[in-house]
Amino acid sequence: MTAANACQDRHRRRGESVTAGLQGFSGGEGAGAGQDGLTGPQSVTFRVEGMAPAPQGSKDWLPNGGMRESCRNVKPWRELVALEAIAAKVPLMQGPVRMSAVFLFQRPANHYRRDGTLKPLNPSLVSATSREAPLFHCVKPDCSKLQRSTEDALSRLAYEDDARIVGGSCDKRWCVGNEQPGALITVIPLGGG
């Protein structure tokens, strides 16, 4: 089962409606889409779960001289982000926006003790030691490439074009507790435009 199918199944089990296709989606009122009186729709935050975030930007040369994305998971990642945005009823925001994302990755086995419990977290570590596990994901993929694939997935869904993004933040960290790989995404409108 693909991550996009898992997303649709999860929302169906909750009794939520999920748009079958992405064509023709024009935004509209959704979660957190009330008016604040100054900047239009309020910020919207939604979670994407079901697969590790995929980077966009590195290319492989093909024998025929063409190029392709080196990460084969970028298309399923963008589809999953788009489906979750639709399910969360993210409105199409006009004008400049800020987009922030926290990307979550599954921890490798060396972050756990022999009994299966997570080692104490140390935010300053780059890799696991015999006694502690890192909090932040300080290995590939790069934050900027993760942000790029996620921004492209939300074009024409959360904002008119990813050129409308004028700022934001990107964090990468390992999953903690019951968290699943994916992302926590926030889009904030900055006013008319």
N, C-alpha and C positions, 0 to 999 in steps of 0.2 A: 504494500500500500504506500503510495506517495505521501509526502508531507501535506500537499494540498488536499488530497483525499481525506487524510486524517483530520485536517482542519474542518472540512465540511462535515464529516461524521460527528466530530465533537460538538459543533454548533447544532446539528440536527438533534443529537441526544438531549441537548439543553432546551430544545423546542424553539430555537432561534432560526430565523429565515436567513439563508445565504444565497446571494445571487449566483446562479449557475455559471454565467460567463461574465467576462469583464467588459465586453463591448456595450456601449450605450450607458455606462454608469456615469452619472453627472454630479455625484456628491449629494448635497441636500442636507437637511437637518439630521443630526445624529448625536451620539453621546458627547456631552460637553459642548454642544453647539449653541448654547444660549447666547444672548447678547449681553455685553458688559457695559454698553453705553458709550464707549470710547473707541474701541478697536475692532468692533465687529464680533465674529464668533470667538468664543473663549478657546483656550488651549484644549487639546485632545491628547490623551495618553492611552495607548493600547499595547497589549502584549502579543508577541509572536512566539509560539512554541511548536516544537515538533522536529526541528532539525538545527544543526549548527549553522550559524550565519556564514554566508559565502561571499568571498571578495569578487570585485569586478575591476578589471583594468589590465591585468597581465594577459598578454596575448602569446599564442603559439603560431609559428609559421607553418603553413600547410605546403605539401610538395608542389601544388599547382600555383603557388605564389600568394594564395589568400591567407587570411588570418582568422583565428577563432579564439574565444575566451579559453584561457588555460584551466579555469575552474569549471568543471562540468556541472557543479551544483548551483551555479549562479542563476540559471533560469528557474529551477524549482524554488530557490530562495525568494526570488522576486515575486513569483506566483503566490507563495505562501504569505508574504508581507501584504500583497494586494488583497488577497482573500480575507485576511484578518482585519485589514482596514475597512473593507466593505462590511464585514460582520459587526465591527464596532461602530458602524454608521458614521465614519469620519466624514465631516463636511468638506466640500471643495472650497478652499479658502482663497480669497482674492488678495492680490498685493503681496508685499514682502512677508516672509515667515522665518521663524527660527525652527530648526529641527535638531532635536537631541536624541541620542540613542545610547543605551547600555546593552552591549552585546555579551551574551552569556554562553560559555563553553563548558562541555562535560569534562569533569576532572579525570585525569589518568589515574591508574591504580597506585602509583607511588605517592599520591597525596593522602593515602589512607594507611592506617595502622594495620597490623596483621589481623586484628579482630574486626576489621571492617569500619571502624569509626574514623572520622576525619581528623587528621592531625591539627593541632592548634594553628590558626591562621596568623601569618606575619605579612603585613602589607609591604614591607621593604624587600621581601624575597623575590628573586626572578625565577628560581626553580626550587623544587622541593628538596628539603634536607631530610636527614634521618628522624628529626624531631618536629619539624614544622612544614606547613604547606603555604604556598603563595596565595594571596587574595586576587591579585591582578593577573591577567593573561598577557604576559610580556613576550610572547612568541608570535610567529606568523599565524594568521594573516594580519596585514597592517590595518589600523583603524580607518585610514582614509579610503582604502579599497572596500571595506565593509560599508562605510557610510555611502560610498558611490552607488553600490548595488541597491541599497535600501532607498536612497533618494530617487533613483530611477524607477523603482517599483511603485513609488507613491505619486509620480508625475501623473497629472490628469485625474487623480483620485483625491489627494489631500491638498494639492496646490496645482496651479495651471501648468507649471513647468519647473523643473528643479533649478532653473536660473533664478526663481523667486526666493530661493533660500539665501538669506543674507548673513546668517550666523547660526551658531549652535554648538553642540559638544558631542564628543564621541568617547565612550569608555568601554574597555574590554575587561571582563573579569570571569573567573571560574564560577560555576554554579555553587550555591551554598544551600544546605538543607534539601528541601524537596523541589528546588528550582529545576526547570527543564532547559536544555539548550534553546537559544532563540534570542529575542531582544525585547527590550522595553522602550517604546518609541513615543516621543512627545513632539507635537507640532503646535507652534504658537504663532498666531497671526499678529503682525505688528502694525496693522492699521490699513487704511485704504491705499489705493495705488493704481 
